[in-house]
Amino acid sequence: MTEVNKLENFVYDVFAQEHLEEWKELFRAFGDAMDQSDGSCVHLIDSSFNKLKSSEGAFDLLNKFKNIKTRKKIEDQLRDKYIDVLNGYRNEVSQMEQLFQRGKENPPISKNMPPKSGAIAWARSIMGRIKRPIYKFKTKEGLL
């Protein structure tokens, strides 16, 4: 029987002093169950964000949670995830910089594309991968 059912089906008068100890024990067990539930949610949030490949996808996922009323521990965990998303974005920018440095002298060009326009398209694609997430981050006030 879950702790919620035990609370709902408490057979004694909750205001009677002679049943105070039973009520306190039941309520403590309920609090423990809630703490365990919070821990499970925090673990689920952590594991979900570890599987995301891009900071943009992680930011989108966080935004889906922003209007959901949650318990304090879960709310704090979601707020802390914004820092993780920004750190992930920093790594992505570093990867794009390395990609650019490796290919700037001889950029990979699509088939049948003139060299100059191919190089411009390649550089713009790298810039787009950097700019798209930052525009989303700017929508979250106080994040940057």
Buried (B, 14 or more C-beta within 10 A) or exposed (E): EEBEEBBEEBEEEEEEEEBEEBBEEBBEEBEEBBEEBBEEBBEEBEEEBEEBEBBBBBBBBBEEEEEEEEEEBBEEBBEEBBEBBBEBBEEBBEEBEEBBEEBEEEBEBEEEEEEEEBBBBBBEEBEEBBEEBEEBBEEBEEBE
